[in-house]
């Protein structure tokens, strides 16, 4: 097998991220708090990372714009349609596991 070029590595990573975003847009049953408790990041973290790295390339996207990219709709719409009230157990675990990985 030939070695992957740097350009193709970047394209592959972009396609993987696109697939992850599409997957999370379809899996509206998966709550952000569960993602945070299990993996230390969620859709909001992805939105913040998107904004951070867009800014490094000279693009001025605000948080709501990046959320719309990640959620596939305005965050307020997603929250109204799909977000469930967090349980006491979820909130307790979030406090224990909070890693602030969005930095």
Biopython code that builds the backbone (N, CA, C, O; Angstrom):
import numpy as np
from Bio.PDB.StructureBuilder import StructureBuilder

atoms = [
    (1, "UNK", "N", (0.844, -1.177, 0.000)),
    (1, "UNK", "CA", (0.000, 0.000, 0.000)),
    (1, "UNK", "C", (0.889, 1.240, 0.000)),
    (1, "UNK", "O", (1.902, 1.295, 0.696)),
    (2, "UNK", "N", (0.494, 2.223, -0.786)),
    (2, "UNK", "CA", (1.301, 3.444, -0.862)),
    (2, "UNK", "C", (1.056, 4.332, 0.355)),
    (2, "UNK", "O", (0.017, 4.259, 1.012)),
    (3, "UNK", "N", (2.039, 5.160, 0.626)),
    (3, "UNK", "CA", (1.958, 6.079, 1.760)),
    (3, "UNK", "C", (0.943, 7.179, 1.438)),
    (3, "UNK", "O", (0.901, 7.686, 0.318)),
    (4, "UNK", "N", (0.140, 7.535, 2.416)),
    (4, "UNK", "CA", (-0.851, 8.594, 2.236)),
    (4, "UNK", "C", (-0.132, 9.938, 2.219)),
    (4, "UNK", "O", (0.666, 10.245, 3.104)),
    (5, "UNK", "N", (-0.429, 10.731, 1.198)),
    (5, "UNK", "CA", (0.187, 12.056, 1.109)),
    (5, "UNK", "C", (-0.428, 12.971, 2.165)),
    (5, "UNK", "O", (-1.525, 12.709, 2.658)),
    (6, "UNK", "N", (0.272, 14.025, 2.504)),
    (6, "UNK", "CA", (-0.221, 14.984, 3.495)),
    (6, "UNK", "C", (-1.552, 15.597, 3.036)),
    (6, "UNK", "O", (-2.476, 15.750, 3.835)),
    (7, "UNK", "N", (-1.643, 15.945, 1.748)),
    (7, "UNK", "CA", (-2.894, 16.507, 1.219)),
    (7, "UNK", "C", (-4.051, 15.523, 1.368)),
    (7, "UNK", "O", (-5.152, 15.905, 1.766)),
    (8, "UNK", "N", (-3.798, 14.262, 1.048)),
    (8, "UNK", "CA", (-4.855, 13.261, 1.171)),
    (8, "UNK", "C", (-5.188, 12.971, 2.627)),
    (8, "UNK", "O", (-6.339, 12.676, 2.950)),
    (9, "UNK", "N", (-4.208, 13.050, 3.501)),
    (9, "UNK", "CA", (-4.470, 12.870, 4.929)),
    (9, "UNK", "C", (-5.438, 13.951, 5.420)),
    (9, "UNK", "O", (-6.364, 13.664, 6.178)),
    (10, "UNK", "N", (-5.220, 15.183, 4.987)),
    (10, "UNK", "CA", (-6.114, 16.286, 5.353)),
    (10, "UNK", "C", (-7.521, 16.030, 4.809)),
    (10, "UNK", "O", (-8.506, 16.251, 5.515)),
    (11, "UNK", "N", (-7.623, 15.571, 3.567)),
    (11, "UNK", "CA", (-8.931, 15.265, 2.974)),
    (11, "UNK", "C", (-9.638, 14.133, 3.719)),
    (11, "UNK", "O", (-10.845, 14.194, 3.952)),
    (12, "UNK", "N", (-8.888, 13.115, 4.084)),
    (12, "UNK", "CA", (-9.466, 11.986, 4.822)),
    (12, "UNK", "C", (-9.994, 12.462, 6.173)),
    (12, "UNK", "O", (-11.108, 12.116, 6.567)),
    (13, "UNK", "N", (-9.195, 13.253, 6.877)),
    (13, "UNK", "CA", (-9.632, 13.776, 8.177)),
    (13, "UNK", "C", (-10.883, 14.635, 8.023)),
    (13, "UNK", "O", (-11.785, 14.568, 8.858)),
    (14, "UNK", "N", (-10.946, 15.436, 6.969)),
    (14, "UNK", "CA", (-12.127, 16.272, 6.725)),
    (14, "UNK", "C", (-13.359, 15.399, 6.492)),
    (14, "UNK", "O", (-14.439, 15.699, 7.001)),
    (15, "UNK", "N", (-13.197, 14.323, 5.726)),
    (15, "UNK", "CA", (-14.322, 13.422, 5.460)),
    (15, "UNK", "C", (-14.760, 12.700, 6.739)),
    (15, "UNK", "O", (-15.953, 12.490, 6.956)),
    (16, "UNK", "N", (-13.802, 12.325, 7.575)),
    (16, "UNK", "CA", (-14.131, 11.686, 8.854)),
    (16, "UNK", "C", (-14.929, 12.657, 9.725)),
    (16, "UNK", "O", (-15.936, 12.271, 10.318)),
    (17, "UNK", "N", (-14.487, 13.911, 9.804)),
    (17, "UNK", "CA", (-15.213, 14.905, 10.586)),
    (17, "UNK", "C", (-16.608, 15.130, 10.013)),
    (17, "UNK", "O", (-17.577, 15.202, 10.768)),
    (18, "UNK", "N", (-16.725, 15.243, 8.697)),
    (18, "UNK", "CA", (-18.040, 15.388, 8.069)),
    (18, "UNK", "C", (-18.950, 14.223, 8.443)),
    (18, "UNK", "O", (-20.128, 14.416, 8.740)),
    (19, "UNK", "N", (-18.399, 13.027, 8.426)),
    (19, "UNK", "CA", (-19.184, 11.838, 8.765)),
    (19, "UNK", "C", (-19.623, 11.887, 10.233)),
    (19, "UNK", "O", (-20.770, 11.568, 10.545)),
    (20, "UNK", "N", (-18.728, 12.281, 11.125)),
    (20, "UNK", "CA", (-19.069, 12.401, 12.544)),
    (20, "UNK", "C", (-20.178, 13.431, 12.741)),
    (20, "UNK", "O", (-21.134, 13.183, 13.476)),
    (21, "UNK", "N", (-20.054, 14.578, 12.093)),
    (21, "UNK", "CA", (-21.076, 15.621, 12.209)),
    (21, "UNK", "C", (-22.418, 15.105, 11.701)),
    (21, "UNK", "O", (-23.439, 15.289, 12.364)),
    (22, "UNK", "N", (-22.431, 14.464, 10.535)),
    (22, "UNK", "CA", (-23.671, 13.905, 9.984)),
    (22, "UNK", "C", (-24.259, 12.856, 10.923)),
    (22, "UNK", "O", (-25.472, 12.806, 11.127)),
    (23, "UNK", "N", (-23.407, 12.034, 11.485)),
    (23, "UNK", "CA", (-23.853, 10.994, 12.414)),
    (23, "UNK", "C", (-24.531, 11.625, 13.633)),
    (23, "UNK", "O", (-25.607, 11.189, 14.044)),
    (24, "UNK", "N", (-23.902, 12.648, 14.205)),
    (24, "UNK", "CA", (-24.482, 13.301, 15.381)),
    (24, "UNK", "C", (-25.758, 14.065, 15.030)),
    (24, "UNK", "O", (-26.655, 14.182, 15.865)),
    (25, "UNK", "N", (-25.848, 14.582, 13.813)),
    (25, "UNK", "CA", (-27.080, 15.251, 13.390)),
    (25, "UNK", "C", (-28.231, 14.258, 13.290)),
    (25, "UNK", "O", (-29.377, 14.605, 13.575)),
    (26, "UNK", "N", (-27.938, 13.037, 12.890)),
    (26, "UNK", "CA", (-28.970, 12.002, 12.791)),
    (26, "UNK", "C", (-29.320, 11.421, 14.158)),
    (26, "UNK", "O", (-30.467, 11.048, 14.402)),
    (27, "UNK", "N", (-28.338, 11.346, 15.044)),
    (27, "UNK", "CA", (-28.543, 10.726, 16.360)),
    (27, "UNK", "C", (-28.995, 11.768, 17.384)),
    (27, "UNK", "O", (-28.310, 12.039, 18.370)),
    (28, "UNK", "N", (-30.160, 12.336, 17.120)),
    (28, "UNK", "CA", (-30.695, 13.355, 18.023)),
    (28, "UNK", "C", (-31.098, 12.769, 19.375)),
    (28, "UNK", "O", (-31.321, 13.510, 20.333)),
    (29, "UNK", "N", (-31.190, 11.446, 19.453)),
    (29, "UNK", "CA", (-31.489, 10.797, 20.724)),
    (29, "UNK", "C", (-30.297, 10.835, 21.672)),
    (29, "UNK", "O", (-30.459, 10.665, 22.881)),
    (30, "UNK", "N", (-29.117, 11.055, 21.138)),
    (30, "UNK", "CA", (-27.908, 11.120, 21.965)),
    (30, "UNK", "C", (-27.781, 12.545, 22.493)),
    (30, "UNK", "O", (-27.611, 13.495, 21.729)),
    (31, "UNK", "N", (-27.864, 12.670, 23.793)),
    (31, "UNK", "CA", (-27.821, 13.980, 24.432)),
    (31, "UNK", "C", (-26.382, 14.446, 24.631)),
    (31, "UNK", "O", (-25.477, 13.635, 24.825)),
    (32, "UNK", "N", (-26.184, 15.748, 24.580)),
    (32, "UNK", "CA", (-24.851, 16.309, 24.780)),
    (32, "UNK", "C", (-24.265, 15.932, 26.131)),
    (32, "UNK", "O", (-23.069, 15.658, 26.237)),
    (33, "UNK", "N", (-25.096, 15.915, 27.159)),
    (33, "UNK", "CA", (-24.590, 15.590, 28.490)),
    (33, "UNK", "C", (-24.059, 14.155, 28.525)),
    (33, "UNK", "O", (-23.083, 13.870, 29.217)),
    (34, "UNK", "N", (-24.701, 13.257, 27.780)),
    (34, "UNK", "CA", (-24.207, 11.875, 27.706)),
    (34, "UNK", "C", (-22.881, 11.814, 26.960)),
    (34, "UNK", "O", (-21.971, 11.089, 27.360)),
    (35, "UNK", "N", (-22.773, 12.581, 25.870)),
    (35, "UNK", "CA", (-21.497, 12.647, 25.150)),
    (35, "UNK", "C", (-20.395, 13.167, 26.066)),
    (35, "UNK", "O", (-19.292, 12.622, 26.090)),
    (36, "UNK", "N", (-20.697, 14.224, 26.819)),
    (36, "UNK", "CA", (-19.697, 14.795, 27.732)),
    (36, "UNK", "C", (-19.285, 13.781, 28.792)),
    (36, "UNK", "O", (-18.100, 13.629, 29.086)),
    (37, "UNK", "N", (-20.261, 13.092, 29.359)),
    (37, "UNK", "CA", (-19.959, 12.137, 30.425)),
    (37, "UNK", "C", (-19.181, 10.929, 29.919)),
    (37, "UNK", "O", (-18.361, 10.371, 30.648)),
    (38, "UNK", "N", (-19.430, 10.524, 28.684)),
    (38, "UNK", "CA", (-18.747, 9.350, 28.142)),
    (38, "UNK", "C", (-17.431, 9.673, 27.447)),
    (38, "UNK", "O", (-16.473, 8.905, 27.538)),
    (39, "UNK", "N", (-17.382, 10.810, 26.752)),
    (39, "UNK", "CA", (-16.208, 11.073, 25.914)),
    (39, "UNK", "C", (-15.476, 12.372, 26.232)),
    (39, "UNK", "O", (-14.374, 12.602, 25.734)),
    (40, "UNK", "N", (-16.075, 13.211, 27.048)),
    (40, "UNK", "CA", (-15.425, 14.471, 27.396)),
    (40, "UNK", "C", (-15.602, 15.565, 26.361)),
    (40, "UNK", "O", (-14.968, 16.614, 26.469)),
    (41, "UNK", "N", (-16.448, 15.351, 25.360)),
    (41, "UNK", "CA", (-16.778, 16.401, 24.388)),
    (41, "UNK", "C", (-18.194, 16.176, 23.877)),
    (41, "UNK", "O", (-18.758, 15.089, 24.005)),
    (42, "UNK", "N", (-18.754, 17.238, 23.294)),
    (42, "UNK", "CA", (-20.115, 17.148, 22.761)),
    (42, "UNK", "C", (-20.239, 18.022, 21.522)),
    (42, "UNK", "O", (-19.246, 18.550, 21.019)),
    (43, "UNK", "N", (-21.445, 18.169, 21.043)),
    (43, "UNK", "CA", (-21.681, 18.994, 19.857)),
    (43, "UNK", "C", (-21.226, 20.437, 20.078)),
    (43, "UNK", "O", (-20.687, 21.067, 19.168)),
    (44, "UNK", "N", (-21.444, 20.954, 21.287)),
    (44, "UNK", "CA", (-21.019, 22.327, 21.578)),
    (44, "UNK", "C", (-19.502, 22.447, 21.535)),
    (44, "UNK", "O", (-18.973, 23.457, 21.069)),
    (45, "UNK", "N", (-18.809, 21.443, 22.010)),
    (45, "UNK", "CA", (-17.339, 21.446, 21.927)),
    (45, "UNK", "C", (-16.897, 21.464, 20.470)),
    (45, "UNK", "O", (-16.008, 22.229, 20.096)),
    (46, "UNK", "N", (-17.517, 20.623, 19.647)),
    (46, "UNK", "CA", (-17.193, 20.619, 18.216)),
    (46, "UNK", "C", (-17.436, 21.995, 17.608)),
    (46, "UNK", "O", (-16.654, 22.457, 16.777)),
    (47, "UNK", "N", (-18.515, 22.647, 18.022)),
    (47, "UNK", "CA", (-18.817, 23.991, 17.522)),
    (47, "UNK", "C", (-17.722, 24.975, 17.908)),
    (47, "UNK", "O", (-17.302, 25.799, 17.094)),
    (48, "UNK", "N", (-17.266, 24.887, 19.139)),
    (48, "UNK", "CA", (-16.196, 25.785, 19.605)),
    (48, "UNK", "C", (-14.887, 25.503, 18.879)),
    (48, "UNK", "O", (-14.169, 26.434, 18.515)),
    (49, "UNK", "N", (-14.572, 24.242, 18.665)),
    (49, "UNK", "CA", (-13.349, 23.894, 17.924)),
    (49, "UNK", "C", (-13.445, 24.394, 16.490)),
    (49, "UNK", "O", (-12.471, 24.905, 15.936)),
    (50, "UNK", "N", (-14.623, 24.244, 15.893)),
    (50, "UNK", "CA", (-14.832, 24.714, 14.518)),
    (50, "UNK", "C", (-14.562, 26.215, 14.439)),
    (50, "UNK", "O", (-13.883, 26.687, 13.527)),
    (51, "UNK", "N", (-15.094, 26.946, 15.390)),
    (51, "UNK", "CA", (-14.877, 28.389, 15.422)),
    (51, "UNK", "C", (-13.424, 28.757, 15.646)),
    (51, "UNK", "O", (-12.904, 29.675, 15.011)),
    (52, "UNK", "N", (-12.768, 28.040, 16.549)),
    (52, "UNK", "CA", (-11.358, 28.319, 16.855)),
    (52, "UNK", "C", (-10.485, 28.146, 15.616)),
    (52, "UNK", "O", (-9.689, 29.025, 15.285)),
    (53, "UNK", "N", (-10.635, 27.020, 14.940)),
    (53, "UNK", "CA", (-9.761, 26.745, 13.799)),
    (53, "UNK", "C", (-10.170, 27.530, 12.559)),
    (53, "UNK", "O", (-9.331, 27.803, 11.701)),
    (54, "UNK", "N", (-11.440, 27.895, 12.450)),
    (54, "UNK", "CA", (-11.859, 28.794, 11.371)),
    (54, "UNK", "C", (-11.214, 30.157, 11.557)),
    (54, "UNK", "O", (-10.748, 30.779, 10.602)),
    (55, "UNK", "N", (-11.196, 30.607, 12.801)),
    (55, "UNK", "CA", (-10.586, 31.903, 13.122)),
    (55, "UNK", "C", (-9.103, 31.918, 12.778)),
    (55, "UNK", "O", (-8.584, 32.917, 12.279)),
    (56, "UNK", "N", (-8.426, 30.809, 13.047)),
    (56, "UNK", "CA", (-6.995, 30.717, 12.726)),
    (56, "UNK", "C", (-6.747, 30.863, 11.224)),
    (56, "UNK", "O", (-5.662, 31.270, 10.809)),
    (57, "UNK", "N", (-7.749, 30.531, 10.417)),
    (57, "UNK", "CA", (-7.625, 30.662, 8.962)),
    (57, "UNK", "C", (-8.215, 31.975, 8.450)),
    (57, "UNK", "O", (-8.319, 32.193, 7.243)),
    (58, "UNK", "N", (-8.596, 32.842, 9.381)),
    (58, "UNK", "CA", (-9.076, 34.165, 9.006)),
    (58, "UNK", "C", (-10.575, 34.299, 8.819)),
    (58, "UNK", "O", (-11.043, 35.328, 8.333)),
    (59, "UNK", "N", (-11.340, 33.278, 9.196)),
    (59, "UNK", "CA", (-12.793, 33.340, 9.071)),
    (59, "UNK", "C", (-13.392, 33.763, 10.406)),
    (59, "UNK", "O", (-13.023, 33.237, 11.456)),
    (60, "UNK", "N", (-14.311, 34.709, 10.358)),
    (60, "UNK", "CA", (-14.918, 35.245, 11.570)),
    (60, "UNK", "C", (-16.326, 34.681, 11.732)),
    (60, "UNK", "O", (-17.307, 35.316, 11.347)),
    (61, "UNK", "N", (-16.416, 33.493, 12.300)),
    (61, "UNK", "CA", (-17.707, 32.851, 12.534)),
    (61, "UNK", "C", (-18.051, 32.965, 14.010)),
    (61, "UNK", "O", (-17.221, 32.671, 14.870)),
    (62, "UNK", "N", (-19.270, 33.390, 14.304)),
    (62, "UNK", "CA", (-19.639, 33.438, 15.717)),
    (62, "UNK", "C", (-20.138, 32.061, 16.165)),
    (62, "UNK", "O", (-20.350, 31.158, 15.355)),
    (63, "UNK", "N", (-20.314, 31.934, 17.468)),
    (63, "UNK", "CA", (-20.675, 30.652, 18.070)),
    (63, "UNK", "C", (-21.983, 30.107, 17.502)),
    (63, "UNK", "O", (-22.091, 28.906, 17.255)),
    (64, "UNK", "N", (-22.970, 30.965, 17.293)),
    (64, "UNK", "CA", (-24.247, 30.489, 16.748)),
    (64, "UNK", "C", (-24.090, 29.965, 15.326)),
    (64, "UNK", "O", (-24.757, 29.005, 14.940)),
    (65, "UNK", "N", (-23.215, 30.588, 14.549)),
    (65, "UNK", "CA", (-22.963, 30.104, 13.180)),
    (65, "UNK", "C", (-22.316, 28.721, 13.208)),
    (65, "UNK", "O", (-22.692, 27.838, 12.438)),
    (66, "UNK", "N", (-21.349, 28.539, 14.092)),
    (66, "UNK", "CA", (-20.683, 27.236, 14.143)),
    (66, "UNK", "C", (-21.616, 26.172, 14.712)),
    (66, "UNK", "O", (-21.559, 25.014, 14.299)),
    (67, "UNK", "N", (-22.463, 26.550, 15.645)),
    (67, "UNK", "CA", (-23.452, 25.602, 16.154)),
    (67, "UNK", "C", (-24.387, 25.149, 15.034)),
    (67, "UNK", "O", (-24.724, 23.968, 14.948)),
    (68, "UNK", "N", (-24.801, 26.068, 14.187)),
    (68, "UNK", "CA", (-25.696, 25.713, 13.081)),
    (68, "UNK", "C", (-25.016, 24.720, 12.143)),
    (68, "UNK", "O", (-25.666, 23.815, 11.621)),
    (69, "UNK", "N", (-23.721, 24.885, 11.928)),
    (69, "UNK", "CA", (-22.965, 23.951, 11.089)),
    (69, "UNK", "C", (-22.947, 22.564, 11.726)),
    (69, "UNK", "O", (-23.178, 21.565, 11.045)),
    (70, "UNK", "N", (-22.677, 22.499, 13.017)),
    (70, "UNK", "CA", (-22.558, 21.213, 13.712)),
    (70, "UNK", "C", (-23.927, 20.564, 13.929)),
    (70, "UNK", "O", (-24.088, 19.367, 13.690)),
    (71, "UNK", "N", (-24.904, 21.336, 14.377)),
    (71, "UNK", "CA", (-26.234, 20.786, 14.666)),
    (71, "UNK", "C", (-27.073, 20.567, 13.411)),
    (71, "UNK", "O", (-28.022, 19.783, 13.429)),
    (72, "UNK", "N", (-26.731, 21.256, 12.321)),
    (72, "UNK", "CA", (-27.512, 21.145, 11.097)),
    (72, "UNK", "C", (-28.766, 22.002, 11.113)),
    (72, "UNK", "O", (-29.608, 21.892, 10.223)),
    (73, "UNK", "N", (-28.891, 22.847, 12.110)),
    (73, "UNK", "CA", (-30.028, 23.758, 12.278)),
    (73, "UNK", "C", (-29.652, 24.737, 13.383)),
    (73, "UNK", "O", (-28.677, 24.509, 14.100)),
    (74, "UNK", "N", (-30.401, 25.815, 13.534)),
    (74, "UNK", "CA", (-30.101, 26.702, 14.662)),
    (74, "UNK", "C", (-30.177, 25.928, 15.982)),
    (74, "UNK", "O", (-31.049, 25.079, 16.164)),
    (75, "UNK", "N", (-29.263, 26.229, 16.887)),
    (75, "UNK", "CA", (-29.215, 25.514, 18.162)),
    (75, "UNK", "C", (-30.541, 25.624, 18.908)),
    (75, "UNK", "O", (-30.991, 24.650, 19.511)),
    (76, "UNK", "N", (-31.166, 26.787, 18.874)),
    (76, "UNK", "CA", (-32.436, 26.965, 19.590)),
    (76, "UNK", "C", (-33.496, 25.985, 19.071)),
    (76, "UNK", "O", (-34.296, 25.469, 19.852)),
    (77, "UNK", "N", (-33.505, 25.730, 17.771)),
    (77, "UNK", "CA", (-34.442, 24.756, 17.198)),
    (77, "UNK", "C", (-34.111, 23.342, 17.664)),
    (77, "UNK", "O", (-35.000, 22.584, 18.052)),
    (78, "UNK", "N", (-32.816, 22.990, 17.624)),
    (78, "UNK", "CA", (-32.406, 21.652, 18.048)),
    (78, "UNK", "C", (-32.774, 21.437, 19.512)),
    (78, "UNK", "O", (-33.313, 20.394, 19.884)),
    (79, "UNK", "N", (-32.476, 22.433, 20.333)),
    (79, "UNK", "CA", (-32.742, 22.329, 21.772)),
    (79, "UNK", "C", (-34.236, 22.121, 22.031)),
    (79, "UNK", "O", (-34.621, 21.283, 22.845)),
    (80, "UNK", "N", (-35.066, 22.886, 21.336)),
    (80, "UNK", "CA", (-36.512, 22.776, 21.510)),
    (80, "UNK", "C", (-37.035, 21.410, 21.061)),
    (80, "UNK", "O", (-37.914, 20.840, 21.708)),
    (81, "UNK", "N", (-36.501, 20.887, 19.963)),
    (81, "UNK", "CA", (-36.994, 19.629, 19.404)),
    (81, "UNK", "C", (-36.438, 18.386, 20.096)),
    (81, "UNK", "O", (-37.145, 17.390, 20.254)),
    (82, "UNK", "N", (-35.165, 18.446, 20.509)),
    (82, "UNK", "CA", (-34.494, 17.202, 20.891)),
    (82, "UNK", "C", (-33.889, 17.155, 22.295)),
    (82, "UNK", "O", (-33.692, 16.068, 22.837)),
    (83, "UNK", "N", (-33.595, 18.293, 22.886)),
    (83, "UNK", "CA", (-32.911, 18.243, 24.187)),
    (83, "UNK", "C", (-33.884, 17.859, 25.288)),
    (83, "UNK", "O", (-34.986, 18.398, 25.395)),
    (84, "UNK", "N", (-33.441, 16.906, 26.104)),
    (84, "UNK", "CA", (-34.242, 16.448, 27.232)),
    (84, "UNK", "C", (-33.670, 17.039, 28.516)),
    (84, "UNK", "O", (-32.502, 17.425, 28.571)),
    (85, "UNK", "N", (-34.493, 17.102, 29.525)),
    (85, "UNK", "CA", (-34.047, 17.581, 30.835)),
    (85, "UNK", "C", (-33.010, 16.599, 31.386)),
    (85, "UNK", "O", (-33.227, 15.387, 31.384)),
    (86, "UNK", "N", (-31.897, 17.128, 31.850)),
    (86, "UNK", "CA", (-30.844, 16.273, 32.414)),
    (86, "UNK", "C", (-31.305, 15.711, 33.756)),
    (86, "UNK", "O", (-31.957, 16.393, 34.546)),
    (87, "UNK", "N", (-30.950, 14.463, 33.987)),
    (87, "UNK", "CA", (-31.283, 13.837, 35.264)),
    (87, "UNK", "C", (-30.262, 14.246, 36.316)),
    (87, "UNK", "O", (-29.187, 14.750, 35.992)),
    (88, "UNK", "N", (-30.609, 14.027, 37.567)),
    (88, "UNK", "CA", (-29.685, 14.326, 38.665)),
    (88, "UNK", "C", (-28.399, 13.513, 38.505)),
    (88, "UNK", "O", (-27.307, 14.012, 38.776)),
    (89, "UNK", "N", (-28.530, 12.275, 38.070)),
    (89, "UNK", "CA", (-27.365, 11.405, 37.866)),
    (89, "UNK", "C", (-26.460, 11.946, 36.756)),
    (89, "UNK", "O", (-25.239, 11.967, 36.908)),
    (90, "UNK", "N", (-27.046, 12.377, 35.658)),
    (90, "UNK", "CA", (-26.257, 12.947, 34.560)),
    (90, "UNK", "C", (-25.507, 14.193, 35.021)),
    (90, "UNK", "O", (-24.329, 14.364, 34.707)),
    (91, "UNK", "N", (-26.183, 15.057, 35.759)),
    (91, "UNK", "CA", (-25.552, 16.289, 36.248)),
    (91, "UNK", "C", (-24.429, 15.985, 37.233)),
    (91, "UNK", "O", (-23.386, 16.639, 37.220)),
    (92, "UNK", "N", (-24.649, 14.987, 38.088)),
    (92, "UNK", "CA", (-23.608, 14.581, 39.040)),
    (92, "UNK", "C", (-22.381, 14.076, 38.290)),
    (92, "UNK", "O", (-21.253, 14.452, 38.605)),
    (93, "UNK", "N", (-22.609, 13.223, 37.299)),
    (93, "UNK", "CA", (-21.493, 12.688, 36.510)),
    (93, "UNK", "C", (-20.775, 13.781, 35.730)),
    (93, "UNK", "O", (-19.552, 13.741, 35.593)),
    (94, "UNK", "N", (-21.517, 14.751, 35.221)),
    (94, "UNK", "CA", (-20.896, 15.855, 34.492)),
    (94, "UNK", "C", (-19.971, 16.647, 35.408)),
    (94, "UNK", "O", (-18.873, 17.039, 35.011)),
    (95, "UNK", "N", (-20.420, 16.874, 36.619)),
    (95, "UNK", "CA", (-19.593, 17.611, 37.581)),
    (95, "UNK", "C", (-18.311, 16.837, 37.892)),
    (95, "UNK", "O", (-17.238, 17.429, 38.014)),
    (96, "UNK", "N", (-18.425, 15.533, 38.019)),
    (96, "UNK", "CA", (-17.260, 14.681, 38.304)),
    (96, "UNK", "C", (-16.328, 14.617, 37.096)),
    (96, "UNK", "O", (-15.109, 14.709, 37.240)),
    (97, "UNK", "N", (-16.904, 14.461, 35.909)),
    (97, "UNK", "CA", (-16.121, 14.218, 34.691)),
    (97, "UNK", "C", (-15.760, 15.464, 33.908)),
    (97, "UNK", "O", (-15.031, 15.370, 32.920)),
    (98, "UNK", "N", (-16.243, 16.626, 34.311)),
    (98, "UNK", "CA", (-16.046, 17.840, 33.519)),
    (98, "UNK", "C", (-14.568, 18.081, 33.255)),
    (98, "UNK", "O", (-13.773, 18.268, 34.175)),
    (99, "UNK", "N", (-14.222, 18.071, 31.964)),
    (99, "UNK", "CA", (-12.818, 18.242, 31.572)),
    (99, "UNK", "C", (-12.575, 19.503, 30.764)),
    (99, "UNK", "O", (-11.427, 19.826, 30.460)),
    (100, "UNK", "N", (-13.643, 20.232, 30.405)),
    (100, "UNK", "CA", (-13.505, 21.452, 29.594)),
    (100, "UNK", "C", (-12.633, 21.229, 28.369)),
    (100, "UNK", "O", (-11.724, 22.016, 28.101)),
    (101, "UNK", "N", (-12.902, 20.166, 27.624)),
    (101, "UNK", "CA", (-12.101, 19.823, 26.444)),
    (101, "UNK", "C", (-12.321, 20.741, 25.261)),
    (101, "UNK", "O", (-11.673, 20.579, 24.227)),
    (102, "UNK", "N", (-13.217, 21.696, 25.389)),
    (102, "UNK", "CA", (-13.486, 22.566, 24.242)),
    (102, "UNK", "C", (-12.378, 23.569, 24.010)),
    (102, "UNK", "O", (-12.376, 24.247, 22.983)),
    (103, "UNK", "N", (-11.456, 23.685, 24.913)),
    (103, "UNK", "CA", (-10.343, 24.641, 24.758)),
    (103, "UNK", "C", (-9.416, 24.215, 23.646)),
    (103, "UNK", "O", (-8.427, 24.895, 23.373)),
]
sb = StructureBuilder()
sb.init_structure("model")
sb.init_model(0)
sb.init_chain("A")
sb.init_seg("    ")
for serial, (resi, resn, name, xyz) in enumerate(atoms, 1):
    if name == "N":
        sb.init_residue(resn, " ", resi, " ")
    sb.init_atom(name, np.array(xyz, "f"), 0.0, 1.0, " ", f" {name:<3s}", serial, name[0])
structure = sb.get_structure()
